[in-house]
Amino acid sequence: MEVLPLAERFLRAVPNEVIAACWCNPGAKNHSPVSLLIVTRDGERGVSRQKRSIAGREFISVEVCKSLFERDVHRGALGEFVAGMLLEPYVPLVGTEYLRSQETDLKVRVIKEELENLDLRFHDLMLELMIDPRYFFHARMQRRAKIDPAARSAYLRSLSEEADTGSFGFEIALRRLAQLGLISLDGYVRVTPKLMSHLPKPRQRVTMPFREVELAIRRFATYGVSGDFLGPSLAQEIARGIDVSPSAERDLPDPKSYLYLPTEAGLVSVDDKRDYEELISSEESSWGSPSVRRIGGALNFVYLLEFRRGDETRRLVAKTFQNWYGLKWIPLTIWAIGSQNFDILGEKRLANEYRMNRFLRAKGLNAPQIHHVSVPRRTIVEEFIEGEGFDQIAKECLADPRQELLGRISAIGNEMALLHQAGATLGDSKPDNAILDEDGRIWFVDLEQSSEGGNPAWDLAEFLYYCGHYTLRWARMKAMAKAFLEGYLTSGEAKFVREISSARYKRVFSILTAPHIIMGISKLCESYGASS
């Protein structure tokens, strides 16, 4: 006999006024009990479970009063014991419009909470992430499944019922958040700065990992008080939930496989574990085997990959950010306390470089194209920029301050002003982190310490005071510093120039640069900052 007529008979026997009801496991096997969610106007017990047989078909119902149901939808008051049923496919029996409205409210909350969890893991990449809408269903269901065996069973059942092509009913909730300006929605979900401003602050994030534990405790507590005296005990339910075949466990999709980062070569999964050597293998089919050469200093894991195809040459740079590689920053971090903060963790520096490359390119400034990024490997593969480093240009200028070289120094001052004007800072503005190509364009590279916002005065101070250690002749350094400051002040702010003379910056470079050079730069910056 069909389920729907039997379900209607079941509902007619409910003593309280039914305002909504649905069949929660329409894809279950024929011999499985029919699961019903019933929302009533009022109920003495608030929430209760019952089991009945009608015409030989077994029914298990969860009955909950309207006020308690809505609290579970909006705040997880019952650990989503009843509201969680709306995350799975269901067939409305009574109050279709009410159920759809509550489902949307629930999924809006789930999306926000999952974005908070994402921010906890990928804070520095949040504005770049491209999120497949399916992520939210899989992330929440797997989070529940790790703690609640019954939820795991429901998740497996949902996967068997619906092909993994839609967004599991999250479309309306996503559109609502897009209308509020919290996300953009164009096939993929992207968070907006408005949403980022609403996410928990760092201190609040400490409690976020315990949210699902709290929900699970409430879920089990609700199970215990719901009076399921006719159904299996909690221990039996757990035992039954654990009985899942190994193959089914292995087939569960990884939520991270629905998270992507854009690159010039296309979208890359945040869980892509390929390093540069594996990337080489995928390139060899069209370009042949490349030559690989390590470049950079002894502590830099940077490799030049050179591919050849006939007369064509393609050069890429592969950079791996090992955590211990950050040891080169520890002495400077300690010495620069109060002047500049440096990022040491490899994943953080990778995120800085990836994000800033894309930011600068979006603002029309020069930065290398990104061809591949692997978050697990902390590796980025980007365009190799041919040209002359400004460390060499600065040395040549200090040896022979002719007009051509001073013009190049002035140009990098102006380029740094444009970068600051765009809202970014380099963080590590040593002259060797800028390149002048054969077309006269200036490129900023090695952006692992960069950020949006930050301290523009530090960029200026580091460039000038660092260049100062190339010479002991103040007259030549003065000519170069004047060219740099004049270039910067064409579009930069004078207040940042004035700050260069601060003792906190002079102290940092006092171990590197001669005292008379530091004092000369300081006085020159005071003069230029005051007169502009």
One Martini backbone bead per residue (centre of mass of N, CA, C, O) as a GRO file, in nm:
protein
  532
    1MET     BB    1   0.099   0.034   0.019
    2GLU     BB    2   0.090   0.351   0.018
    3VAL     BB    3   0.220   0.601   0.217
    4LEU     BB    4   0.040   0.859   0.212
    5PRO     BB    5  -0.232   0.746   0.320
    6LEU     BB    6  -0.104   0.642   0.585
    7ALA     BB    7   0.001   0.916   0.685
    8GLU     BB    8  -0.278   1.047   0.710
    9ARG     BB    9  -0.380   0.855   0.927
   10PHE     BB   10  -0.166   0.925   1.135
   11LEU     BB   11  -0.236   1.233   1.161
   12ARG     BB   12  -0.538   1.198   1.259
   13ALA     BB   13  -0.424   1.072   1.547
   14VAL     BB   14  -0.329   1.337   1.638
   15PRO     BB   15  -0.415   1.529   1.912
   16ASN     BB   16  -0.282   1.765   1.789
   17GLU     BB   17  -0.235   2.037   1.605
   18VAL     BB   18  -0.152   2.033   1.269
   19ILE     BB   19   0.077   2.248   1.074
   20ALA     BB   20   0.306   2.025   1.010
   21ALA     BB   21   0.435   1.782   0.762
   22CYS     BB   22   0.674   1.505   0.696
   23TRP     BB   23   0.860   1.300   0.480
   24CYS     BB   24   1.205   1.204   0.553
   25ASN     BB   25   1.237   0.899   0.382
   26PRO     BB   26   1.163   0.848   0.059
   27GLY     BB   27   1.437   0.661  -0.013
   28ALA     BB   28   1.372   0.429   0.138
   29LYS     BB   29   1.319   0.126   0.200
   30ASN     BB   30   1.037  -0.065   0.219
   31HIS     BB   31   1.118  -0.196   0.511
   32SER     BB   32   1.135   0.075   0.620
   33PRO     BB   33   1.062   0.307   0.819
   34VAL     BB   34   0.856   0.574   0.852
   35SER     BB   35   0.948   0.916   0.855
   36LEU     BB   36   0.820   1.169   1.079
   37LEU     BB   37   0.737   1.518   1.082
   38ILE     BB   38   0.572   1.698   1.356
   39VAL     BB   39   0.391   2.005   1.375
   40THR     BB   40   0.255   2.173   1.650
   41ARG     BB   41   0.086   2.402   1.828
   42ASP     BB   42   0.096   2.193   2.072
   43GLY     BB   43   0.276   2.047   2.366
   44GLU     BB   44   0.347   1.893   2.655
   45ARG     BB   45   0.657   1.785   2.577
   46GLY     BB   46   0.744   1.930   2.291
   47VAL     BB   47   0.899   1.637   2.251
   48SER     BB   48   0.832   1.333   2.053
   49ARG     BB   49   0.831   0.971   2.026
   50GLN     BB   50   0.691   0.736   1.782
   51LYS     BB   51   0.536   0.403   1.729
   52ARG     BB   52   0.363   0.269   1.436
   53SER     BB   53   0.112   0.059   1.285
   54ILE     BB   54  -0.007   0.058   0.936
   55ALA     BB   55  -0.089  -0.183   0.742
   56GLY     BB   56   0.214  -0.304   0.810
   57ARG     BB   57   0.336  -0.017   0.852
   58GLU     BB   58   0.604   0.154   0.974
   59PHE     BB   59   0.612   0.425   1.217
   60ILE     BB   60   0.816   0.722   1.279
   61SER     BB   61   0.783   0.989   1.509
   62VAL     BB   62   0.826   1.351   1.534
   63GLU     BB   63   0.707   1.559   1.789
   64VAL     BB   64   0.661   1.922   1.770
   65CYS     BB   65   0.649   2.227   1.873
   66LYS     BB   66   0.664   2.524   1.721
   67SER     BB   67   0.855   2.687   1.909
   68LEU     BB   68   1.079   2.467   1.928
   69PHE     BB   69   1.131   2.431   1.630
   70GLU     BB   70   1.223   2.728   1.573
   71ARG     BB   71   1.462   2.722   1.771
   72ASP     BB   72   1.611   2.498   1.616
   73VAL     BB   73   1.639   2.649   1.350
   74HIS     BB   74   1.777   2.930   1.466
   75ARG     BB   75   1.968   2.784   1.730
   76GLY     BB   76   1.980   2.477   1.815
   77ALA     BB   77   1.818   2.386   2.081
   78LEU     BB   78   1.815   2.055   1.981
   79GLY     BB   79   2.061   2.000   1.791
   80GLU     BB   80   1.888   1.943   1.529
   81PHE     BB   81   1.688   1.704   1.570
   82VAL     BB   82   1.457   1.833   1.381
   83ALA     BB   83   1.574   2.040   1.175
   84GLY     BB   84   1.775   1.836   1.028
   85MET     BB   85   1.551   1.702   0.845
   86LEU     BB   86   1.563   1.954   0.632
   87LEU     BB   87   1.841   1.868   0.494
   88GLU     BB   88   1.678   1.655   0.378
   89PRO     BB   89   1.488   1.485   0.191
   90TYR     BB   90   1.135   1.572   0.139
   91VAL     BB   91   0.771   1.530   0.203
   92PRO     BB   92   0.506   1.713   0.202
   93LEU     BB   93   0.182   1.708   0.384
   94VAL     BB   94   0.187   1.971   0.571
   95GLY     BB   95   0.271   2.289   0.539
   96THR     BB   96   0.465   2.367   0.299
   97GLU     BB   97   0.536   2.671   0.331
   98TYR     BB   98   0.645   2.652   0.618
   99LEU     BB   99   0.873   2.447   0.567
  100ARG     BB  100   1.027   2.611   0.352
  101SER     BB  101   1.086   2.852   0.535
  102GLN     BB  102   1.244   2.693   0.755
  103GLU     BB  103   1.455   2.575   0.567
  104THR     BB  104   1.580   2.842   0.482
  105ASP     BB  105   1.661   2.941   0.761
  106LEU     BB  106   1.845   2.706   0.824
  107LYS     BB  107   2.039   2.737   0.571
  108VAL     BB  108   2.138   3.014   0.640
  109ARG     BB  109   2.273   2.932   0.904
  110VAL     BB  110   2.457   2.714   0.791
  111ILE     BB  111   2.618   2.891   0.600
  112LYS     BB  112   2.730   3.084   0.811
  113GLU     BB  113   2.872   2.865   0.985
  114GLU     BB  114   3.052   2.751   0.753
  115LEU     BB  115   3.197   3.020   0.701
  116GLU     BB  116   3.321   3.038   0.980
  117ASN     BB  117   3.486   2.776   0.951
  118LEU     BB  118   3.644   2.867   0.704
  119ASP     BB  119   3.777   3.113   0.839
  120LEU     BB  120   3.940   2.943   1.040
  121ARG     BB  121   4.110   2.802   0.797
  122PHE     BB  122   4.083   3.053   0.544
  123HIS     BB  123   4.113   3.360   0.606
  124ASP     BB  124   4.333   3.462   0.380
  125LEU     BB  125   4.123   3.328   0.136
  126MET     BB  126   3.818   3.404   0.138
  127LEU     BB  127   3.797   3.622  -0.106
  128GLU     BB  128   3.899   3.382  -0.320
  129LEU     BB  129   3.697   3.181  -0.284
  130MET     BB  130   3.538   2.906  -0.459
  131ILE     BB  131   3.205   2.788  -0.398
  132ASP     BB  132   3.040   2.516  -0.404
  133PRO     BB  133   2.713   2.472  -0.309
  134ARG     BB  134   2.762   2.170  -0.199
  135TYR     BB  135   2.937   2.222   0.050
  136PHE     BB  136   2.724   2.279   0.277
  137PHE     BB  137   2.606   2.000   0.295
  138HIS     BB  138   2.864   1.829   0.340
  139ALA     BB  139   2.980   1.977   0.583
  140ARG     BB  140   2.739   1.939   0.779
  141MET     BB  141   2.692   1.628   0.756
  142GLN     BB  142   2.983   1.545   0.839
  143ARG     BB  143   2.986   1.682   1.110
  144ARG     BB  144   2.752   1.513   1.223
  145ALA     BB  145   2.862   1.220   1.152
  146LYS     BB  146   3.112   1.218   1.353
  147ILE     BB  147   2.902   1.212   1.616
  148ASP     BB  148   2.633   1.099   1.460
  149PRO     BB  149   2.523   0.802   1.344
  150ALA     BB  150   2.240   0.882   1.241
  151ALA     BB  151   2.346   1.109   1.057
  152ARG     BB  152   2.515   0.925   0.880
  153SER     BB  153   2.284   0.760   0.764
  154ALA     BB  154   2.137   1.002   0.637
  155TYR     BB  155   2.367   1.085   0.450
  156LEU     BB  156   2.388   0.825   0.286
  157ARG     BB  157   2.095   0.836   0.190
  158SER     BB  158   2.112   1.107   0.040
  159LEU     BB  159   2.329   1.016  -0.168
  160SER     BB  160   2.139   0.789  -0.293
  161GLU     BB  161   1.897   0.991  -0.378
  162GLU     BB  162   2.111   1.220  -0.481
  163ALA     BB  163   2.265   1.363  -0.707
  164ASP     BB  164   2.587   1.536  -0.730
  165THR     BB  165   2.459   1.833  -0.877
  166GLY     BB  166   2.326   1.985  -0.679
  167SER     BB  167   2.246   2.191  -0.371
  168PHE     BB  168   2.040   2.060  -0.171
  169GLY     BB  169   1.839   2.322  -0.136
  170PHE     BB  170   2.034   2.607  -0.121
  171GLU     BB  171   1.943   2.830  -0.325
  172ILE     BB  172   1.756   3.022  -0.164
  173ALA     BB  173   1.956   3.092   0.062
  174LEU     BB  174   2.173   3.211  -0.125
  175ARG     BB  175   1.999   3.436  -0.248
  176ARG     BB  176   1.946   3.586   0.014
  177LEU     BB  177   2.248   3.653   0.075
  178ALA     BB  178   2.293   3.807  -0.190
  179GLN     BB  179   2.081   4.033  -0.134
  180LEU     BB  180   2.255   4.124   0.133
  181GLY     BB  181   2.574   4.117   0.039
  182LEU     BB  182   2.740   3.850   0.155
  183ILE     BB  183   2.726   3.737  -0.140
  184SER     BB  184   2.824   3.586  -0.438
  185LEU     BB  185   2.637   3.459  -0.739
  186ASP     BB  186   2.811   3.252  -1.007
  187GLY     BB  187   2.792   2.929  -0.949
  188TYR     BB  188   2.964   3.056  -0.729
  189VAL     BB  189   3.076   3.121  -0.408
  190ARG     BB  190   3.132   3.454  -0.266
  191VAL     BB  191   3.266   3.649  -0.051
  192THR     BB  192   3.234   3.948   0.126
  193PRO     BB  193   3.331   4.215   0.307
  194LYS     BB  194   3.068   4.223   0.465
  195LEU     BB  195   3.089   3.941   0.584
  196MET     BB  196   3.369   3.969   0.718
  197SER     BB  197   3.261   4.190   0.924
  198HIS     BB  198   3.059   3.956   1.064
  199LEU     BB  199   3.268   3.790   1.164
  200PRO     BB  200   3.439   3.655   1.392
  201LYS     BB  201   3.665   3.722   1.603
  202PRO     BB  202   3.947   3.578   1.712
  203ARG     BB  203   3.841   3.524   2.009
  204GLN     BB  204   3.570   3.385   1.912
  205ARG     BB  205   3.696   3.135   1.753
  206VAL     BB  206   3.764   2.941   1.988
  207THR     BB  207   3.452   2.825   2.014
  208MET     BB  208   3.367   2.705   1.733
  209PRO     BB  209   3.458   2.393   1.742
  210PHE     BB  210   3.221   2.340   1.978
  211ARG     BB  211   2.946   2.359   1.836
  212GLU     BB  212   2.896   2.060   1.743
  213VAL     BB  213   2.915   1.939   2.024
  214GLU     BB  214   2.678   2.092   2.141
  215LEU     BB  215   2.468   1.981   1.942
  216ALA     BB  216   2.508   1.682   2.012
  217ILE     BB  217   2.426   1.698   2.306
  218ARG     BB  218   2.141   1.803   2.249
  219ARG     BB  219   2.056   1.567   2.071
  220PHE     BB  220   2.086   1.342   2.284
  221ALA     BB  221   1.905   1.470   2.498
  222THR     BB  222   1.649   1.472   2.326
  223TYR     BB  223   1.636   1.174   2.281
  224GLY     BB  224   1.604   1.098   2.585
  225VAL     BB  225   1.329   1.294   2.631
  226SER     BB  226   1.127   1.191   2.390
  227GLY     BB  227   1.008   0.895   2.450
  228ASP     BB  228   1.137   0.617   2.306
  229PHE     BB  229   0.988   0.333   2.418
  230LEU     BB  230   0.938   0.178   2.130
  231GLY     BB  231   1.216   0.209   2.051
  232PRO     BB  232   1.525   0.227   2.031
  233SER     BB  233   1.795   0.266   2.182
  234LEU     BB  234   2.066   0.456   2.185
  235ALA     BB  235   2.271   0.225   2.167
  236GLN     BB  236   2.135   0.090   1.920
  237GLU     BB  237   2.156   0.330   1.730
  238ILE     BB  238   2.463   0.347   1.733
  239ALA     BB  239   2.522   0.061   1.639
  240ARG     BB  240   2.367   0.094   1.370
  241GLY     BB  241   2.534   0.340   1.266
  242ILE     BB  242   2.818   0.187   1.256
  243ASP     BB  243   2.693  -0.003   1.034
  244VAL     BB  244   2.923   0.062   0.794
  245SER     BB  245   3.061   0.032   0.513
  246PRO     BB  246   3.373   0.094   0.400
  247SER     BB  247   3.296   0.188   0.113
  248ALA     BB  248   3.104   0.412   0.204
  249GLU     BB  249   3.316   0.578   0.351
  250ARG     BB  250   3.506   0.624   0.101
  251ASP     BB  251   3.269   0.769  -0.079
  252LEU     BB  252   3.287   1.016   0.065
  253PRO     BB  253   3.288   1.335   0.023
  254ASP     BB  254   3.501   1.601   0.014
  255PRO     BB  255   3.440   1.920   0.093
  256LYS     BB  256   3.712   2.045  -0.025
  257SER     BB  257   3.633   1.968  -0.331
  258TYR     BB  258   3.439   2.253  -0.325
  259LEU     BB  259   3.714   2.417  -0.322
  260TYR     BB  260   3.848   2.719  -0.478
  261LEU     BB  261   4.118   2.854  -0.682
  262PRO     BB  262   4.221   3.099  -0.881
  263THR     BB  263   4.387   3.079  -1.200
  264GLU     BB  264   4.531   3.097  -1.509
  265ALA     BB  265   4.466   2.768  -1.539
  266GLY     BB  266   4.239   2.777  -1.325
  267LEU     BB  267   4.091   2.578  -1.113
  268VAL     BB  268   4.184   2.503  -0.767
  269SER     BB  269   4.205   2.297  -0.525
  270VAL     BB  270   4.261   2.317  -0.181
  271ASP     BB  271   4.341   1.987  -0.200
  272ASP     BB  272   4.583   2.015  -0.373
  273LYS     BB  273   4.891   1.800  -0.368
  274ARG     BB  274   5.060   1.922  -0.575
  275ASP     BB  275   5.366   1.968  -0.681
  276TYR     BB  276   5.599   2.077  -0.899
  277GLU     BB  277   5.673   1.791  -1.003
  278GLU     BB  278   5.381   1.707  -1.084
  279LEU     BB  279   5.334   1.947  -1.272
  280ILE     BB  280   5.547   1.874  -1.477
  281SER     BB  281   5.412   1.613  -1.579
  282SER     BB  282   5.158   1.769  -1.701
  283GLU     BB  283   5.346   1.948  -1.907
  284GLU     BB  284   5.514   1.745  -2.086
  285SER     BB  285   5.316   1.675  -2.322
  286SER     BB  286   5.368   1.979  -2.462
  287TRP     BB  287   5.686   2.068  -2.356
  288GLY     BB  288   5.843   1.882  -2.205
  289SER     BB  289   6.122   1.853  -2.040
  290PRO     BB  290   6.253   2.025  -1.784
  291SER     BB  291   6.440   2.252  -1.630
  292VAL     BB  292   6.593   2.253  -1.297
  293ARG     BB  293   6.647   2.543  -1.078
  294ARG     BB  294   6.793   2.678  -0.818
  295ILE     BB  295   6.693   2.972  -0.646
  296GLY     BB  296   6.824   3.183  -0.445
  297GLY     BB  297   6.873   3.132  -0.137
  298ALA     BB  298   6.947   2.897   0.104
  299LEU     BB  299   6.638   2.938   0.238
  300ASN     BB  300   6.514   2.901  -0.049
  301PHE     BB  301   6.227   2.740  -0.207
  302VAL     BB  302   6.339   2.794  -0.528
  303TYR     BB  303   6.228   2.734  -0.872
  304LEU     BB  304   6.332   2.692  -1.205
  305LEU     BB  305   6.116   2.645  -1.486
  306GLU     BB  306   6.216   2.511  -1.809
  307PHE     BB  307   6.052   2.529  -2.115
  308ARG     BB  308   6.057   2.351  -2.437
  309ARG     BB  309   5.929   2.446  -2.785
  310GLY     BB  310   6.140   2.479  -2.986
  311ASP     BB  311   6.157   2.830  -2.981
  312GLU     BB  312   6.015   2.802  -2.719
  313THR     BB  313   5.985   2.964  -2.391
  314ARG     BB  314   5.913   2.856  -2.051
  315ARG     BB  315   5.877   3.032  -1.734
  316LEU     BB  316   5.887   2.918  -1.397
  317VAL     BB  317   5.795   2.952  -1.048
  318ALA     BB  318   5.878   2.762  -0.757
  319LYS     BB  319   5.723   2.790  -0.425
  320THR     BB  320   5.815   2.690  -0.093
  321PHE     BB  321   5.653   2.717   0.239
  322GLN     BB  322   5.830   2.656   0.493
  323ASN     BB  323   5.837   2.693   0.823
  324TRP     BB  324   6.150   2.692   0.862
  325TYR     BB  325   6.201   2.915   0.654
  326GLY     BB  326   6.106   3.143   0.863
  327LEU     BB  327   6.375   3.179   1.034
  328LYS     BB  328   6.476   3.440   0.887
  329TRP     BB  329   6.254   3.621   1.059
  330ILE     BB  330   6.305   3.606   1.365
  331PRO     BB  331   6.519   3.823   1.427
  332LEU     BB  332   6.360   4.057   1.291
  333THR     BB  333   6.102   4.031   1.457
  334ILE     BB  334   6.233   4.100   1.726
  335TRP     BB  335   6.376   4.371   1.637
  336ALA     BB  336   6.082   4.490   1.506
  337ILE     BB  337   5.941   4.556   1.747
  338GLY     BB  338   5.709   4.823   1.680
  339SER     BB  339   5.739   4.833   1.348
  340GLN     BB  340   5.704   4.514   1.249
  341ASN     BB  341   5.519   4.247   1.117
  342PHE     BB  342   5.588   3.899   1.076
  343ASP     BB  343   5.545   3.620   0.880
  344ILE     BB  344   5.610   3.260   0.939
  345LEU     BB  345   5.404   3.091   0.831
  346GLY     BB  346   5.365   2.927   0.538
  347GLU     BB  347   5.056   2.959   0.480
  348LYS     BB  348   5.046   3.264   0.520
  349ARG     BB  349   5.256   3.341   0.298
  350LEU     BB  350   5.107   3.213   0.068
  351ALA     BB  351   4.849   3.385   0.090
  352ASN     BB  352   4.983   3.655   0.047
  353GLU     BB  353   5.094   3.603  -0.238
  354TYR     BB  354   4.837   3.523  -0.380
  355ARG     BB  355   4.655   3.766  -0.308
  356MET     BB  356   4.844   4.001  -0.407
  357ASN     BB  357   4.872   3.927  -0.699
  358ARG     BB  358   4.566   3.958  -0.758
  359PHE     BB  359   4.528   4.245  -0.654
  360LEU     BB  360   4.727   4.396  -0.840
  361ARG     BB  361   4.602   4.305  -1.108
  362ALA     BB  362   4.318   4.427  -1.049
  363LYS     BB  363   4.467   4.731  -1.024
  364GLY     BB  364   4.694   4.739  -1.270
  365LEU     BB  365   4.935   4.597  -1.158
  366ASN     BB  366   5.240   4.441  -1.130
  367ALA     BB  367   5.218   4.077  -1.144
  368PRO     BB  368   5.241   3.760  -1.128
  369GLN     BB  369   5.128   3.486  -1.257
  370ILE     BB  370   4.913   3.221  -1.164
  371HIS     BB  371   4.924   2.857  -1.215
  372HIS     BB  372   4.966   2.744  -0.913
  373VAL     BB  373   4.814   2.594  -0.608
  374SER     BB  374   4.918   2.448  -0.281
  375VAL     BB  375   4.816   2.427   0.032
  376PRO     BB  376   4.929   2.159   0.153
  377ARG     BB  377   5.229   2.231   0.018
  378ARG     BB  378   5.298   2.532   0.007
  379THR     BB  379   5.256   2.602  -0.316
  380ILE     BB  380   5.382   2.810  -0.587
  381VAL     BB  381   5.307   2.890  -0.936
  382GLU     BB  382   5.483   3.128  -1.141
  383GLU     BB  383   5.580   3.377  -1.312
  384PHE     BB  384   5.865   3.471  -1.481
  385ILE     BB  385   6.069   3.756  -1.433
  386GLU     BB  386   6.228   3.949  -1.653
  387GLY     BB  387   6.525   4.119  -1.529
  388GLU     BB  388   6.616   4.385  -1.314
  389GLY     BB  389   6.717   4.438  -1.012
  390PHE     BB  390   6.708   4.695  -0.769
  391ASP     BB  391   6.976   4.624  -0.638
  392GLN     BB  392   7.150   4.679  -0.891
  393ILE     BB  393   7.050   4.964  -0.951
  394ALA     BB  394   7.138   5.087  -0.680
  395LYS     BB  395   7.440   5.023  -0.705
  396GLU     BB  396   7.486   5.177  -0.969
  397CYS     BB  397   7.387   5.452  -0.862
  398LEU     BB  398   7.604   5.474  -0.629
  399ALA     BB  399   7.846   5.463  -0.833
  400ASP     BB  400   7.652   5.619  -1.074
  401PRO     BB  401   7.444   5.906  -1.059
  402ARG     BB  402   7.276   5.898  -1.315
  403GLN     BB  403   6.986   5.987  -1.466
  404GLU     BB  404   6.881   5.708  -1.555
  405LEU     BB  405   6.895   5.578  -1.268
  406LEU     BB  406   6.728   5.790  -1.116
  407GLY     BB  407   6.471   5.736  -1.281
  408ARG     BB  408   6.427   5.448  -1.172
  409ILE     BB  409   6.400   5.524  -0.876
  410SER     BB  410   6.159   5.712  -0.917
  411ALA     BB  411   5.970   5.491  -1.035
  412ILE     BB  412   5.951   5.314  -0.777
  413GLY     BB  413   5.831   5.529  -0.601
  414ASN     BB  414   5.570   5.558  -0.768
  415GLU     BB  415   5.481   5.257  -0.756
  416MET     BB  416   5.450   5.251  -0.447
  417ALA     BB  417   5.232   5.469  -0.435
  418LEU     BB  418   5.020   5.309  -0.601
  419LEU     BB  419   5.002   5.075  -0.406
  420HIS     BB  420   4.910   5.242  -0.161
  421GLN     BB  421   4.661   5.365  -0.303
  422ALA     BB  422   4.529   5.066  -0.333
  423GLY     BB  423   4.581   4.933  -0.023
  424ALA     BB  424   4.887   4.841  -0.011
  425THR     BB  425   5.159   4.630   0.113
  426LEU     BB  426   5.472   4.465   0.124
  427GLY     BB  427   5.671   4.434   0.403
  428ASP     BB  428   5.906   4.354   0.172
  429SER     BB  429   6.106   4.626   0.025
  430LYS     BB  430   6.337   4.528  -0.100
  431PRO     BB  431   6.502   4.578  -0.397
  432ASP     BB  432   6.502   4.259  -0.479
  433ASN     BB  433   6.158   4.277  -0.495
  434ALA     BB  434   6.229   4.429  -0.769
  435ILE     BB  435   6.151   4.464  -1.128
  436LEU     BB  436   6.301   4.549  -1.443
  437ASP     BB  437   6.202   4.542  -1.750
  438GLU     BB  438   6.251   4.587  -2.096
  439ASP     BB  439   5.975   4.786  -2.090
  440GLY     BB  440   5.982   4.947  -1.798
  441ARG     BB  441   5.857   4.759  -1.594
  442ILE     BB  442   5.728   4.714  -1.265
  443TRP     BB  443   5.793   4.445  -1.032
  444PHE     BB  444   5.647   4.267  -0.774
  445VAL     BB  445   5.804   4.042  -0.551
  446ASP     BB  446   5.791   3.860  -0.290
  447LEU     BB  447   5.475   3.869  -0.121
  448GLU     BB  448   5.470   3.724   0.178
  449GLN     BB  449   5.437   4.022   0.351
  450SER     BB  450   5.183   4.114   0.243
  451SER     BB  451   4.905   4.366   0.240
  452GLU     BB  452   4.616   4.495   0.336
  453GLY     BB  453   4.726   4.781   0.425
  454GLY     BB  454   4.924   4.857   0.666
  455ASN     BB  455   5.272   5.002   0.640
  456PRO     BB  456   5.404   5.234   0.437
  457ALA     BB  457   5.652   5.342   0.596
  458TRP     BB  458   5.808   5.076   0.596
  459ASP     BB  459   5.861   5.050   0.296
  460LEU     BB  460   6.031   5.307   0.277
  461ALA     BB  461   6.239   5.249   0.495
  462GLU     BB  462   6.352   4.985   0.387
  463PHE     BB  463   6.450   5.078   0.115
  464LEU     BB  464   6.642   5.305   0.209
  465TYR     BB  465   6.806   5.170   0.443
  466TYR     BB  466   6.899   4.929   0.274
  467CYS     BB  467   7.047   5.089   0.054
  468GLY     BB  468   7.248   5.222   0.262
  469HIS     BB  469   7.438   4.952   0.287
  470TYR     BB  470   7.591   5.000  -0.004
  471THR     BB  471   7.710   5.264   0.150
  472LEU     BB  472   7.936   5.555   0.267
  473ARG     BB  473   7.819   5.777   0.060
  474TRP     BB  474   7.609   6.037   0.105
  475ALA     BB  475   7.589   6.190  -0.164
  476ARG     BB  476   7.479   5.943  -0.325
  477MET     BB  477   7.242   5.869  -0.141
  478LYS     BB  478   7.097   6.140  -0.163
  479ALA     BB  479   7.028   6.129  -0.465
  480MET     BB  480   6.861   5.868  -0.448
  481ALA     BB  481   6.656   5.950  -0.228
  482LYS     BB  482   6.538   6.192  -0.379
  483ALA     BB  483   6.429   6.033  -0.620
  484PHE     BB  484   6.239   5.853  -0.460
  485LEU     BB  485   6.067   6.074  -0.314
  486GLU     BB  486   5.973   6.223  -0.569
  487GLY     BB  487   5.826   5.979  -0.686
  488TYR     BB  488   5.633   5.927  -0.449
  489LEU     BB  489   5.507   6.235  -0.431
  490THR     BB  490   5.329   6.231  -0.691
  491SER     BB  491   5.105   6.016  -0.513
  492GLY     BB  492   5.193   6.033  -0.230
  493GLU     BB  493   5.222   6.058   0.118
  494ALA     BB  494   5.391   6.264   0.341
  495LYS     BB  495   5.345   6.119   0.617
  496PHE     BB  496   5.519   5.868   0.545
  497VAL     BB  497   5.786   6.019   0.512
  498ARG     BB  498   5.806   6.132   0.800
  499GLU     BB  499   5.814   5.846   0.948
  500ILE     BB  500   6.104   5.750   0.869
  501SER     BB  501   6.243   5.923   1.115
  502SER     BB  502   6.181   5.725   1.310
  503ALA     BB  503   6.327   5.544   1.561
  504ARG     BB  504   6.198   5.260   1.498
  505TYR     BB  505   6.347   5.241   1.217
  506LYS     BB  506   6.644   5.307   1.280
  507ARG     BB  507   6.693   5.073   1.477
  508VAL     BB  508   6.663   4.830   1.284
  509PHE     BB  509   6.914   4.946   1.079
  510SER     BB  510   7.171   4.986   1.271
  511ILE     BB  511   7.307   4.691   1.199
  512LEU     BB  512   7.347   4.767   0.871
  513THR     BB  513   7.373   5.082   0.874
  514ALA     BB  514   7.521   5.361   0.869
  515PRO     BB  515   7.475   5.626   1.075
  516HIS     BB  516   7.507   5.866   0.862
  517ILE     BB  517   7.296   5.748   0.668
  518ILE     BB  518   7.054   5.741   0.853
  519MET     BB  519   7.054   6.043   0.926
  520GLY     BB  520   7.030   6.151   0.639
  521ILE     BB  521   6.760   6.018   0.567
  522SER     BB  522   6.597   6.133   0.799
  523LYS     BB  523   6.631   6.440   0.730
  524LEU     BB  524   6.522   6.422   0.441
  525CYS     BB  525   6.235   6.322   0.521
  526GLU     BB  526   6.159   6.563   0.691
  527SER     BB  527   6.180   6.769   0.464
  528TYR     BB  528   5.983   6.635   0.255
  529GLY     BB  529   5.739   6.602   0.452
  530ALA     BB  530   5.709   6.917   0.516
  531SER     BB  531   5.705   7.036   0.203
  532SER     BB  532   5.435   6.855   0.093
   0.00000   0.00000   0.00000
